[in-house]
Amino acid sequence: MKKFEQILDPRLNGKYDLKSAQKLAAIANRCLLRQPKNRPRMSQVLEMVNHVIEAASVESPDGTVECSPLTDDDEKYAEESLKRRFLHHLIGDNKCLG
């Protein structure tokens, strides 16, 4: 389990349910299948994620799921990360367009 915990965002500071994180990682993994026809539709992804959230709130003693809002820095980081991943996908390992 230690390897799995290494991929989690350190800014969470251990404030997450490991089972829920594993379920969300499994959903993400299904979105990365090589064959697009084997990937879930966005509506299915949303349904699966909502199911994980609902299950976590049921398991929580007070019925709530803690979620801190994103800061401007978090949003900038996420946007830059997405741009890098998109460019890497376009450029590929050859490091050139075209």
Backbone hydrogen bonds in HBPLUS format (Angstrom, degrees):
<---DONOR---> <-ACCEPTOR-->    atom                        ^
c    i                          cat <-CA-CA->   ^        H-A-AA   ^      H-
h    n   atom  resd res      DA  || num        DHA   H-A  angle D-A-AA Bond
n    s   type  num  typ     dist DA aas  dist angle  dist       angle   num
A0005-GLU N   A0001-MET O   3.17 MM   4  6.49 159.4  2.21 153.9 159.4     1
A0006-GLN N   A0002-LYS O   3.20 MM   4  6.48 130.5  2.46 139.9 152.3     2
A0006-GLN N   A0003-LYS O   3.08 MM   3  5.18 136.9  2.28  97.9 110.2     3
A0007-ILE N   A0004-PHE O   3.08 MM   3  5.68 151.1  2.17 114.6 121.9     4
A0008-LEU N   A0005-GLU O   3.32 MM   3  5.39 152.6  2.40 100.0 107.8     5
A0012-LEU N   A0009-ASP O   3.02 MM   3  5.79 167.3  2.03 122.5 126.4     6
A0013-ASN N   A0010-PRO O   3.04 MM   3  5.62 160.9  2.08 115.2 120.9     7
A0015-LYS N   A0012-LEU O   2.85 MM   3  5.45 163.9  1.87 123.4 128.9     8
A0021-ALA N   A0017-ASP O   2.96 MM   4  6.24 160.2  1.99 157.2 163.5     9
A0022-GLN N   A0018-LEU O   2.91 MM   4  6.14 154.8  1.98 149.4 156.1    10
A0023-LYS N   A0019-LYS O   2.95 MM   4  6.23 154.7  2.02 147.2 154.2    11
A0024-LEU N   A0020-SER O   2.90 MM   4  6.15 159.3  1.94 151.9 157.2    12
A0025-ALA N   A0021-ALA O   2.91 MM   4  6.11 150.6  2.00 143.7 152.1    13
A0026-ALA N   A0022-GLN O   2.95 MM   4  6.20 149.0  2.05 143.8 152.1    14
A0027-ILE N   A0023-LYS O   3.04 MM   4  6.37 148.9  2.14 143.7 152.0    15
A0028-ALA N   A0024-LEU O   2.94 MM   4  6.23 162.9  1.97 148.7 153.2    16
A0029-ASN N   A0025-ALA O   2.84 MM   4  6.05 152.2  1.92 145.1 153.2    17
A0030-ARG N   A0026-ALA O   3.09 MM   4  6.37 148.2  2.19 141.7 148.9    18
A0030-ARG N   A0027-ILE O   3.12 MM   3  5.23 120.5  2.49  97.1 111.3    19
A0031-CYS N   A0027-ILE O   3.23 MM   4  6.62 140.0  2.40 142.6 153.4    20
A0031-CYS N   A0028-ALA O   3.02 MM   3  5.11 127.2  2.30  97.0 111.3    21
A0032-LEU N   A0029-ASN O   3.05 MM   3  5.17 150.4  2.14 102.2 111.5    22
A0033-LEU N   A0030-ARG O   3.47 MM   3  5.59 168.0  2.49 107.3 107.7    23
A0038-ASN N   A0035-GLN O   2.88 MM   3  5.48 151.9  1.96 120.1 128.8    24
A0039-ARG N   A0036-PRO O   3.06 MM   3  5.26 156.4  2.12 107.2 114.6    25
A0044-GLN N   A0041-ARG O   2.90 MM   3  5.14 122.1  2.24 102.2 117.4    26
A0045-VAL N   A0041-ARG O   2.91 MM   4  6.31 154.2  1.98 152.8 161.2    27
A0046-LEU N   A0042-MET O   2.86 MM   4  6.08 167.7  1.88 155.1 157.6    28
A0047-GLU N   A0043-SER O   3.05 MM   4  6.20 155.4  2.11 138.0 144.8    29
A0048-MET N   A0044-GLN O   2.88 MM   4  6.13 159.1  1.92 150.5 155.9    30
A0049-VAL N   A0045-VAL O   2.86 MM   4  6.10 164.8  1.89 158.4 162.4    31
A0050-ASN N   A0046-LEU O   2.89 MM   4  6.02 164.6  1.91 150.7 155.4    32
A0051-HIS N   A0047-GLU O   2.98 MM   4  6.15 148.8  2.08 141.6 150.2    33
A0052-VAL N   A0048-MET O   3.08 MM   4  6.42 153.0  2.15 146.5 152.8    34
A0053-ILE N   A0049-VAL O   2.97 MM   4  6.29 160.3  2.01 153.5 159.0    35
A0054-GLU N   A0050-ASN O   2.84 MM   4  6.04 162.7  1.86 151.8 156.5    36
A0055-ALA N   A0051-HIS O   2.92 MM   4  6.07 159.9  1.96 147.7 153.4    37
A0056-ALA N   A0052-VAL O   2.94 MM   4  6.13 153.0  2.01 145.5 153.0    38
A0057-SER N   A0053-ILE O   2.96 MM   4  6.23 151.1  2.04 147.7 155.5    39
A0058-VAL N   A0054-GLU O   3.03 MM   4  6.27 145.4  2.15 145.7 154.8    40
A0059-GLU N   A0055-ALA O   3.07 MM   4  6.30 150.7  2.16 143.3 151.0    41
A0060-SER N   A0056-ALA O   3.02 MM   4  6.17 129.3  2.29 137.8 150.9    42
A0063-GLY N   A0060-SER O   3.17 MM   3  5.08 155.6  2.23 102.3 109.8    43
A0075-GLU N   A0071-THR O   3.04 MM   4  6.36 160.4  2.08 153.0 157.6    44
A0076-LYS N   A0072-ASP O   2.93 MM   4  6.17 158.1  1.98 149.8 155.8    45
A0077-TYR N   A0073-ASP O   2.88 MM   4  6.04 162.1  1.91 150.0 155.1    46
A0078-ALA N   A0074-ASP O   2.91 MM   4  6.11 162.7  1.94 150.0 154.9    47
A0079-GLU N   A0075-GLU O   2.91 MM   4  6.08 156.8  1.96 146.1 152.7    48
A0080-GLU N   A0076-LYS O   2.89 MM   4  6.10 164.8  1.92 153.6 157.4    49
A0081-SER N   A0077-TYR O   2.87 MM   4  6.01 158.8  1.91 150.2 156.7    50
A0082-LEU N   A0078-ALA O   2.94 MM   4  6.09 157.0  2.00 145.3 151.4    51
A0083-LYS N   A0079-GLU O   2.97 MM   4  6.23 157.0  2.02 147.5 153.8    52
A0084-ARG N   A0080-GLU O   2.93 MM   4  6.20 160.8  1.97 150.8 155.5    53
A0085-ARG N   A0081-SER O   2.97 MM   4  6.22 162.7  2.00 150.9 155.4    54
A0086-PHE N   A0082-LEU O   2.91 MM   4  6.08 157.7  1.96 149.4 155.8    55
A0087-LEU N   A0083-LYS O   2.86 MM   4  6.07 164.4  1.88 153.5 157.7    56
A0088-HIS N   A0084-ARG O   2.85 MM   4  6.00 159.5  1.89 149.3 155.5    57
A0089-HIS N   A0085-ARG O   2.97 MM   4  6.13 152.3  2.04 141.6 149.1    58
A0090-LEU N   A0086-PHE O   2.95 MM   4  6.28 154.3  2.02 147.6 154.6    59
A0091-ILE N   A0087-LEU O   2.73 MM   4  5.88 167.8  1.75 159.0 162.5    60
A0092-GLY N   A0088-HIS O   2.63 MM   4  5.31 153.7  1.70 139.6 149.1    61
A0095-LYS N   A0092-GLY O   3.47 MM   3  5.93 165.9  2.49 109.4 113.3    62
